[in-house]
């Protein structure tokens, strides 16, 4: 699939990009959750309708995961619980149909710098202390 790549950062810190045939089977089987050196996962533009809870749980255990992108899919659920994502610095869940309130689901994101949640269907107020991140520098919430 053109444009669908996972960045793998080996010990020598030379990025290697390799295409992965992304499907719900790959995500559900948690294959990506066993690549310990994985720093960024981009699953954008894959017509995904949900994020399997096992994938979120497994990804939270990756000690070096810094980026998680699910933009431009067909996600129509509530925000997942991001417990365990201690090193996540950026997340893009924009351009889906996520709904509900933005609440304590983000509390596990302690060093989050960039969060993009625009073009969804969120309701309610934006929490004044979004997550426990003290370094949040960009919050995108247009068109909700």
C-alpha positions in Angstrom: 0.0 0.0 0.0 1.5 3.3 -1.0 2.0 5.7 1.8 1.7 3.2 4.6 5.0 2.8 6.4 6.2 2.0 9.8 9.4 3.7 11.0 11.8 1.3 12.7 14.6 2.8 14.6 17.4 0.3 15.1 20.1 0.6 17.8 22.4 2.5 15.4 19.7 5.2 15.1 19.5 5.0 11.3 15.8 5.0 10.3 14.7 2.1 8.2 11.3 2.4 6.4 9.5 -0.7 5.3 6.0 -1.0 3.8 3.5 -3.1 5.7 0.3 -4.4 4.3 -2.0 -2.9 7.0 -5.2 -4.6 7.7 -7.4 -5.1 10.8 -5.9 -8.6 11.1 -2.4 -7.2 11.4 -3.5 -4.7 14.0 -5.6 -7.2 15.9 -2.8 -9.7 16.1 -0.6 -7.1 17.8 2.3 -7.8 15.5 3.4 -4.2 15.7 3.3 -4.4 19.5 6.3 -6.8 19.6 8.7 -4.5 17.8 10.5 -3.1 20.9 12.5 -0.4 18.9 9.3 1.0 17.3 9.1 4.7 17.8 6.3 5.8 15.6 3.2 4.0 14.1 1.2 5.7 11.3 -2.0 3.9 10.5 -3.6 6.9 8.7 -5.7 6.5 5.6 -6.6 2.8 6.1 -10.4 2.9 6.4 -10.2 1.5 9.9 -13.5 1.6 11.8 -12.1 0.9 15.2 -8.9 0.5 17.2 -8.7 -3.0 18.8 -8.3 -2.6 22.6 -5.5 -5.3 22.5 -3.6 -3.0 20.1 -3.8 0.0 22.4 -2.9 -2.2 25.4 0.1 -3.7 23.6 1.3 -0.5 22.1 1.3 1.1 25.6 3.9 -1.4 26.6 6.4 -0.3 23.9 8.9 1.6 25.9 10.1 3.8 23.0 6.8 4.6 21.2 6.8 8.4 20.7 4.2 8.8 17.9 0.8 7.3 17.2 -1.3 8.3 14.2 -4.8 7.2 13.2 -5.9 10.2 11.2 -8.2 9.9 8.2 -9.8 6.6 9.0 -13.4 5.8 9.8 -13.0 5.5 13.6 -16.4 6.0 15.1 -15.8 5.1 18.7 -14.9 6.9 21.9 -11.3 7.8 22.7 -9.3 4.8 23.9 -7.6 4.8 27.3 -4.0 5.7 26.8 -2.6 4.2 30.0 1.0 3.1 29.7 2.0 5.5 26.9 4.7 7.1 29.0 6.8 8.3 26.1 4.1 9.3 23.6 5.0 12.8 22.4 2.5 13.2 19.5 -0.8 11.7 18.5 -3.1 12.4 15.6 -6.6 11.1 15.7 -8.1 13.8 13.4 -10.5 13.4 10.5 -12.5 10.5 11.9 -15.9 10.4 13.5 -14.8 9.9 17.1 -17.4 11.1 19.6 -18.1 11.7 23.2 -16.2 13.8 25.6 -12.5 14.4 25.8 -11.9 13.3 29.4 -9.5 11.3 31.6 -8.7 8.9 28.7 -5.7 11.1 28.0 -4.3 11.1 31.5 -1.7 8.5 30.7 0.0 10.9 28.2 2.4 12.6 30.5 4.9 14.0 28.0 2.5 14.6 25.1 3.6 17.7 23.1 1.2 17.6 20.1 -2.4 16.3 20.0 -4.6 16.6 17.0 -8.3 15.7 17.5 -9.9 18.0 14.9 -12.6 17.0 12.5 -14.4 14.6 14.8 -17.7 14.7 16.7 -16.5 15.5 20.2 -19.0 17.2 22.6 -18.7 19.0 25.9 -15.9 21.0 27.4 -12.2 20.7 26.8 -10.7 19.7 30.2 -8.6 22.4 31.6 -5.9 20.0 32.5 -5.8 17.8 29.4 -4.0 14.7 30.5 -1.2 15.1 32.9 1.1 16.5 30.2 3.0 19.6 31.4 4.6 20.0 28.0 1.5 20.1 25.7 2.4 22.7 23.1 -0.2 22.1 20.3 -3.8 21.1 20.7 -5.8 20.8 17.5 -9.6 20.7 17.9 -11.1 22.4 14.8 -14.5 21.4 13.5 -15.9 19.4 16.4 
